[in-house]
């Protein structure tokens, strides 16, 4: 089944997941084996030489993992997928494959904290140069380019500011510069945004979030526009050892079946909640792609098929007010991560983005009073009532 042959909701259930040929099991089997037997020495040699595509060792490839890779690649409209143990493993694999001494990367300034920290604190030790800009203005990308720029790394919508970057425009800039465009599509999932169709070379996900959707797995995924890009990253992933576990992959396969149902339900509540929050007297501002007040509202309508389920807002009263609200919620859970079936609330400056430091956060537009809210699938009236009673305590 190809991704264009059926509607997205159908592809979530069936892509890459044919019934088991041995016993007819409808669910993809968990091949919980570290190694795979060969019929004879010649077959073993052929598999290691690449003449036989069969499996040999799970760090290198596994049937359950392959089913997940095929599934997400189809949903993204890419050529191939590469599953990893965590979202950061996916990000690390991209950087270790295409960056090195003397190479330069231009990145969205407001990215997931550890992504920026990896570049600024770790890869800089090996001679990698990084420039962080507000990519919602693509002119900033153009101005930041150097002769040694190898990657343009975009997170859109960005975490946690929800600023949006024009992917097609960034792809054009990358192509003219001879660089690769990498898009972190975690906040949208392939339901709401298809970066490869807009010109991206590599799309990555923390599948921990919306794709799995149940706050019980950590996993990552890379989807490439060509088989060659996948092959390059696969070699590095195998050497670095960031391979996903088969049981973990199976859990994500189970989660992705309800991706469309979950995201649509959470998004419907998010639209209503963002509109109400914007009118609340104790809210300074709200950032949500579905609001006309969002700076890139028109771009969001053009580039995304829906505004998603992530809301950022600033409370009047700053950090103290934010702490009051987060300590007072009873249905929403005070926890990091996002995209789970349950609503999650957190404070980026002291939690997910604390490692960036105050100067970098300020430059990226991550204020000390910003609250990030991942809307779940609870009843909308319950989500609102819980948040409103917490706001009343300020």
C-alpha positions in Angstrom: 0.0 0.0 0.0 1.4 3.4 -1.0 0.8 6.5 1.1 -1.1 8.2 -1.8 -3.4 5.3 -2.5 -5.7 5.8 0.6 -6.7 8.5 3.0 -4.4 9.3 5.9 -6.6 7.9 8.6 -6.6 4.5 6.7 -2.9 4.6 6.2 -2.3 5.1 9.9 -3.9 1.7 10.4 -2.5 -0.2 7.5 0.8 1.3 6.2 3.7 -1.1 6.5 1.6 -3.5 8.5 0.6 -6.5 6.4 -0.7 -9.6 8.2 2.0 -12.0 9.3 2.8 -14.4 6.5 3.7 -17.3 8.8 0.6 -17.6 11.0 -1.7 -14.8 9.6 -1.5 -12.6 12.7 -3.2 -9.2 12.0 -0.8 -7.4 14.4 2.9 -7.2 13.3 4.9 -9.7 15.3 7.5 -8.6 17.8 10.7 -10.1 16.6 12.4 -9.9 20.0 15.7 -11.4 18.9 19.1 -9.9 19.0 20.5 -12.1 16.2 19.2 -14.0 13.2 20.2 -17.5 12.0 21.6 -18.2 8.6 20.8 -21.3 6.5 24.5 -21.7 5.7 27.8 -19.9 5.7 27.3 -18.6 2.2 24.0 -16.9 3.2 25.7 -15.3 6.2 28.5 -14.0 4.1 26.0 -12.7 1.5 24.0 -10.8 4.2 27.1 -9.1 5.5 28.3 -8.2 2.0 24.9 -6.7 1.2 24.1 -9.2 -1.6 21.3 -10.7 0.5 19.0 -8.2 2.2 17.9 -10.6 4.9 18.3 -9.8 8.6 21.5 -10.6 10.6 21.5 -8.5 13.8 18.9 -6.2 15.4 21.2 -3.2 15.8 21.5 -3.3 12.0 17.9 -4.3 11.1 14.8 -6.0 12.5 11.5 -7.0 10.8 9.4 -5.2 13.5 11.5 -2.1 13.2 11.3 -2.2 9.4 7.5 -2.3 9.6 7.5 0.9 11.7 10.0 2.6 9.3 7.8 1.7 6.3 4.7 2.9 8.1 6.0 6.4 9.0 7.8 6.8 5.7 4.4 6.2 3.9 2.6 8.7 6.2 5.3 11.3 5.6 5.4 10.7 1.8 9.1 9.9 2.0 11.4 7.4 0.3 12.4 5.5 3.5 12.4 5.6 7.3 15.0 5.0 9.9 13.8 4.3 13.5 15.9 5.3 16.5 15.9 4.7 20.2 14.9 8.2 21.1 14.1 11.5 19.4 17.6 12.8 20.4 19.1 9.7 18.9 17.4 10.7 15.6 18.8 14.3 15.9 22.3 13.0 16.9 22.3 10.7 13.9 21.6 13.6 11.5 24.3 15.8 13.0 26.9 13.0 13.2 26.2 12.0 9.5 26.4 15.4 7.9 28.4 17.7 10.3 32.0 17.5 11.3 35.1 19.7 11.7 34.8 22.8 9.6 31.0 22.3 8.8 28.4 24.8 9.7 24.7 24.5 10.6 22.0 27.2 10.6 19.2 26.3 13.1 15.9 27.7 14.4 16.8 29.5 17.6 13.8 28.3 19.5 14.3 24.6 19.2 14.0 21.8 21.7 16.5 22.6 24.4 18.8 19.5 24.2 19.0 20.0 20.4 20.6 23.4 20.8 22.7 22.2 23.8 24.0 19.3 21.7 25.3 21.7 19.1 26.6 24.4 21.4 28.1 22.3 24.2 29.1 19.0 22.5 29.6 19.2 18.7 31.4 22.5 19.0 34.2 20.5 20.7 34.7 18.7 17.4 34.8 21.8 15.3 31.2 22.2 14.3 29.9 25.8 13.8 26.3 26.7 14.7 24.3 29.8 14.0 20.8 30.2 15.6 18.3 32.5 14.1 14.6 33.3 14.0 13.8 31.2 11.0 10.2 32.4 10.8 11.8 35.2 8.8 13.6 33.2 6.1 15.8 36.2 5.3 17.6 35.4 8.5 18.4 32.0 7.1 19.8 33.5 4.0 21.9 36.0 5.9 23.3 33.3 8.2 24.6 31.1 5.4 28.4 30.5 5.1 30.4 28.8 2.4 30.7 25.7 4.7 27.0 25.5 5.6 26.0 21.8 5.4 22.6 21.8 7.1 19.7 24.1 7.6 17.7 22.8 10.6 14.2 24.0 11.1 11.7 23.2 13.8 8.2 24.3 12.8 6.1 25.0 14.7 9.0 25.8 17.0 9.3 24.5 20.6 8.0 26.2 22.7 7.3 29.6 20.9 5.2 28.0 18.2 6.8 30.3 15.6 6.4 28.9 12.1 8.9 28.7 9.3 8.1 28.6 5.6 9.4 25.2 4.6 9.2 25.7 0.9 11.2 28.9 1.1 13.8 27.3 3.4 14.1 24.4 1.0 14.8 26.8 -1.9 17.5 28.5 0.1 19.0 25.2 1.1 19.1 23.9 -2.4 20.7 27.1 -3.8 23.3 26.9 -1.0 24.1 23.2 -1.6 22.9 22.4 1.9 20.4 19.8 3.2 17.1 21.0 4.8 16.1 19.0 7.9 12.7 19.6 9.5 11.7 18.6 13.0 8.0 17.7 12.4 7.3 16.5 16.0 4.7 19.2 16.8 2.6 18.5 13.8 3.0 14.8 13.0 2.5 13.8 9.3 -1.2 14.3 9.7 -0.9 18.1 9.8 2.3 18.8 7.8 4.3 17.1 5.1 7.8 18.7 4.9 9.1 16.4 2.2 6.3 17.5 -0.1 7.4 21.1 0.5 11.1 20.3 -0.4 12.7 19.1 2.8 15.4 16.5 2.5 15.1 14.9 5.9 12.1 14.9 8.4 12.6 13.8 12.0 10.3 13.0 14.8 10.4 12.3 18.5 7.9 9.5 18.2 7.6 9.7 22.0 5.1 12.5 21.3 2.1 12.5 18.9 3.0 9.5 16.8 3.0 7.1 19.8 0.7 9.3 21.8 0.5 7.4 25.1 3.4 8.7 27.2 4.8 5.2 27.5 7.6 5.0 24.9 10.6 7.0 23.9 11.5 6.7 20.2 12.7 8.6 17.2 12.3 8.5 13.4 14.1 9.9 10.4 12.3 10.0 7.0 14.3 10.8 3.9 13.5 12.1 0.5 15.9 9.6 -1.1 17.2 6.1 -0.3 20.8 7.5 -0.5 20.3 9.8 2.5 18.8 6.9 4.5 21.7 4.7 3.7 24.2 7.3 4.9 22.5 7.8 8.2 21.9 4.1 8.7 25.6 3.5 8.7 26.2 6.1 11.3 23.2 4.9 13.4 24.5 1.4 13.4 28.0 2.5 14.5 26.6 4.8 17.2 24.2 2.2 18.5 21.1 4.2 18.7 18.8 1.5 17.3 15.2 1.2 18.5 14.2 -2.0 20.4 11.7 -4.2 18.6 9.2 -4.1 21.5 9.4 -0.4 21.6 8.8 -0.3 17.8 5.8 -2.5 18.2 4.3 -0.2 20.8 4.7 2.8 18.5 3.1 0.8 15.7 0.1 0.2 18.0 0.0 3.9 19.0 0.2 5.2 15.4 -3.0 3.4 14.5 -5.0 6.1 16.5 -2.8 9.0 15.5 -5.4 10.7 13.3 -8.2 10.1 15.9 -6.1 11.5 18.8 -4.7 14.5 17.0 -8.1 15.6 15.5 -9.8 15.3 18.9 -7.0 17.2 20.8 -6.9 19.8 18.0 -10.6 20.5 18.2 -10.3 21.2 21.9 -7.2 23.3 21.3 -8.9 25.6 18.9 -11.7 26.4 21.4 -9.3 26.6 24.4 -6.9 29.0 22.6 -9.7 31.3 21.7 -11.0 31.4 25.3 -7.5 31.8 26.8 -6.9 34.9 24.5 -9.9 36.5 26.2 -9.0 35.6 29.8 -8.1 38.6 31.9 -5.1 36.9 33.5 -3.4 36.0 30.2 -0.9 38.3 28.7 -0.7 36.6 25.3 -1.4 33.3 23.6 0.5 31.7 20.7 -1.4 29.2 18.7 -1.3 28.7 14.9 -5.1 28.7 14.7 -5.4 32.2 16.1 -5.5 35.1 13.8 -3.2 36.9 16.2 -0.4 34.5 15.5 2.3 36.2 13.5 2.4 33.5 10.9 -1.3 32.7 10.8 -1.6 32.8 7.0 1.5 30.7 6.5 0.1 28.1 9.0 -3.1 27.9 7.0 -1.1 27.4 3.8 1.5 25.0 5.1 -0.4 23.0 7.7 -3.6 21.1 7.4 -4.6 22.1 10.9 -3.2 24.2 13.8 -2.4 21.2 16.1 -2.7 20.7 19.8 0.1 22.8 21.3 -0.6 26.1 22.9 1.9 28.5 24.5 0.8 31.4 26.7 2.2 34.0 29.1 0.5 34.8 32.4 0.2 38.2 33.9 2.3 37.8 37.0 5.1 36.0 35.3 6.9 33.0 36.8 5.1 33.2 40.2 1.7 33.1 38.5 2.8 30.3 36.3 3.9 28.2 39.3 0.6 28.9 40.9 -1.3 27.6 37.9 0.9 24.5 37.3 0.6 23.5 41.0 -3.2 23.9 40.9 -4.2 21.8 37.9 -5.9 18.5 38.7 -6.8 17.0 35.3 -3.9 18.3 33.3 -0.6 16.7 34.4 2.4 18.8 35.4 5.0 17.0 33.3 7.4 17.5 30.4 6.9 16.0 27.0 3.8 16.5 24.8 1.5 14.8 22.3 0.2 12.3 24.8 -3.5 11.4 25.1 -3.5 13.2 28.4 -3.1 17.0 28.7 0.4 18.1 29.9 1.5 21.5 31.2 5.1 22.6 31.9 7.4 25.6 32.3 10.1 25.6 29.6 12.5 28.1 31.2 12.9 25.9 34.3 12.4 22.5 32.6 12.8 21.5 29.0 14.8 24.6 27.9 16.7 25.2 31.2 20.0 23.9 29.7 20.0 26.7 27.1 20.7 29.3 29.7 18.9 32.7 30.1 20.7 34.6 27.3 20.0 31.9 24.7 16.3 31.6 25.8 15.8 35.4 25.6 17.3 35.5 22.1 15.0 32.6 21.1 11.9 34.4 22.5 11.4 31.9 25.4 10.3 34.2 28.2 10.6 33.2 31.9 6.8 33.3 32.2 6.0 31.2 29.1 3.8 28.2 29.8 3.5 25.3 27.3 0.3 23.4 27.2 -0.1 20.1 25.3 -3.8 19.6 24.9 -4.9 16.0 25.3 -8.1 14.0 24.5 -10.0 14.6 27.7 -13.4 16.2 27.3 -13.0 19.9 26.4 -15.2 21.2 29.2 -13.2 19.3 31.7 -9.9 20.6 30.3 -11.2 24.2 30.4 -12.8 24.0 33.8 -9.5 22.6 35.3 -7.4 25.3 33.8 -9.8 28.0 34.7 -10.0 27.0 38.4 -6.1 27.0 38.4 -6.1 30.5 36.8 -8.6 31.7 39.5 -5.9 30.9 42.2 -3.5 33.6 40.8 
